[in-house]
Amino acid sequence: MGPFFTQSGKKVIFFDMNNTLVDRRKCFDMAFHEVLQDFTGRWKEGNVSWSPSDVLQTYKLEWSKHRKTHVKGSSQAEDLRMQCLRKALEPYSFKLTQTFMKAFFDSVDDAEESYVTLFPGVDDTLRTLSEKYTLAIISNGSRKRLEKNWSQLKLGKWFTHERLFSSHQDGFRKPHPAIYESAMKTMNCTPSHAIMVGNSWKNDVLGATKCGMDAIWIHPNHMKKISQRKIGKQRVIIIRALRHLTQVL
């Protein structure tokens, strides 16, 4: 299957950051495991046998089970995190206070930054695409965290500082059209000349297509390696991994 946009005059590719370029799930898993070992090491008594991997797996299963119906804001996400941790540590019969659980997740958040890593093949893919397109990032969340990760991962080779756009900086979160419109205005491009690449159907694909942009959705569990569909007049290409971008662009 050849490139989909060869005759379309595309000039700018906007990327989501977390779970598109950065393997944020892996960062969380490693940080959770590290902090869990640290915290539970203080509790080891008698014949208690710890399995941090089992605790992490239970936590993730609980989170996956409830996140779509229980998370509608940052406060609800925090409540769900604590609920899942309580469930994961249930077999060990510890009394988990709100203070302890907040301290635990604060430590996870801090430790996570030391494990920040790109998905395999990201650098090679960005290098290839940068020869034909201007690359930029549109990310929800903290501008400070975005800039720190950008620096840590040496992404300045592909994205200059001026091409980093965040909801904290621009005042709106994806999928609100304003964050896309602000980014396109700064990049001096029209929707027809831009593409959005991301892992979130709601934030990256629907947000971009509502602004008249085409989109590429990274969906690791998709049945086909590469496929396409339309949302109104906009094209959406579905791929399993970011490294497949060079096959469609």
N, C-alpha and C positions, 0 to 999 in steps of 0.2 A: 504494500500500500504506500503510495507516494505522498509527498507534501500536500496539505489541504489548502494552504494560503499562498501559493507561489505567485499568483497573479492578482492578489488582493491589495497590494501596496501597504502591507503592515510595516510599521516602523518601530513601535514600542511594545515591549512585553512587560507587563506588570506581574509580579510574583507575590503570593502570600508567603509569609515567613515560617510560622510554626506548623509543623507536620506537612509542609510542602518542601521547603529547603532544609529545615532543621528537624531532626528526628526527636521531637519533644517527648514522645512516649518513652523512648529509650532513656532519655535524660531523667525523666520522672522515676522510672523503674529503678535505675541505679542509685539515685538519691534516696528514694524510699528505703531501699535495702540497706544502704549505709547508715541512715539515721535510725532505722529500726534496730539494727545491731547495737548501735551506741546506746539507745534508750533502754532496750531490753536487757543489755548487759548489766544495768544497775539493779535489775529485778531478779536475776538468776538465783534461785534458791532450791535446795533439796534436789529432787529428781525431775524438775521441770525441763522438758526437752524442747528447745526452740527450733522452729523451721521458718526463717525469714521468708524463704521463697514461697512457702504455703500461705503465709500471712498476706504477702503481696498478691498472690493469685486470687485469694478470696476477696481482697479489697477490690481488685480490678473487676471481678465478676459482679460484685455488688454494685459498683459504679456503673458498669455497662447496663445492668438490669434496670436501674432507676433514673439515669441521667436525663433521658429524653422526656420523661414525664414530671420529674421533680425539679429540674434546673431551669429557672426563668430569670435569673439574675445572679449577681455575685454573692448576695447573702444566702440565697438558696443553695448555691453551689458549695459554699462553706459549710452549711448545715449538712448537706449530703456527704461531703468528705468526712465529717466527724461520725456520721451514722455508719458509713462504710468501714471506717477504722474500728469502731466499736464492735461491729459484726466480725471483722477479721481477727480481732484479738479475743473474741468471746471464749474460745476453747481454753484460754490460759487464766481465766477467772480473775482478771485484774480490774480494779476500780478505776475507770477512766474519767477524770474530771474534765470539764471544759477548758480549764487552764492548761492541763497537761496536753490535751489534743491540739490546742492552739499553738503551744510551744513546739509540739512535734511537727506540725505542718509548716510553721515558720522556718524550722530547721531544714525541712525538705526543700522548701522554696530557695533557701540560701545555698544548699548543697547542689541543687539542680544545675546552677550556673556553671559549676566546675565540670559538668559532664556534657555540656552543649556540643553537639556533633552534627555534621551534615549527613544526609542520606548518601549511600554509596553512589558514586558517579555524578554528583552535583557539580563539582568543579569542572569536570570534563565537559559536561553538558552546557554549562554557562559559558565556558571558553568558546565552544563552537557557535553558540547563539550570538555571542557578543560581536562576532565578525559580521553579522548581518543586521542585528537589531540593537536598539538602545534598551537597556535593562533597568527596571526600577522595582521597588518593593512597596506594597500597600499592606499594612499589618494592623490588626486590632491590638489594643493594649498599650503598655508602657513604652513611651519614647526612649526612656533611659535604658530599658532592657533591650529594646531593638538595637540601639546604638552600641551597647556593650557586646551583644552577640555578633553584630556586624564587624566589630573590631576584633573580637576573639577569633572569629572564623576567617579573618582576612578577606572579607567579601568586598572590600574596597576595590579589588581588581576588576570587579564586574559592576558594582553599584557605587557611584559616588555618593557622598554624604547628602547632596542636594536631591538625590533620587530616592530618599527614604521617606515614606509617608506613613504616619501612624494616627490612630484614632485619638490618642492623647494629645497629639500636636494639632490635628485638624478639626477636632471637636465632634466628629461623628464616627460611629462604628459601622463597619460593613455589616449588613448590606445597604446602609443608607447611601443614596446616590451622591450626596454631597462630598463624601470622601473620594469617590472616583472622579467627580467633576473637578475637584480641587487639584488632584494629581494630574489629570489630563491638561488642565490649564497651565500648571507649572511646567509640564513636559512639552507644552505647545503642540499638542496633537489632538486630532478629532477621534471620536469613538470608532470610526471606520478604520483608522490607522493603528488601533491598539488591540491587544489581546490580554485577558486576565487568566492567570494560571493559579489554581489552588485546589485544596483538598476538600473544601466545604461547599456543598451544593447550594446551601442557603446564602452564605456570606460571599463566596467568591463567584459562583456561577450566576445565581439569580440576581445578585447585586450588580454585577457587571453587565449582564444582558439587558437589565432594565435601563441602563444608561446608553444602550446602543452598541456595546462592545461585544465581540465574539469572546468565547471562553474555552479554556481547556480544563477539564475536571480530572484530577488524579484520584482514581478509585481503585485501590489495590485488589479488591475482591470482585471486580467486574469480570463477567464471564469471558468477554473477548479482550484480546490484548489492546486493540484499537478499534473504536467505533465512533459514530457520530449521530447527532440528532439536532433538532431545531427548536428554539424557543422563540416563537414569533418569526421575525426575519433573521434572528441571530443564530449563528452556528455554534454548537457545543461539541467539541471533540473529547472523547473519554479515553483515557489511557490508564494503565495500571501503575506506572512508575514514572518519575520525572525524567529518567534517562531515555524514555521513549519519545521525548519532545522533539529530538532531532529527526525523528522519522515522520513527523507531521508538520514541521515548520520549515 
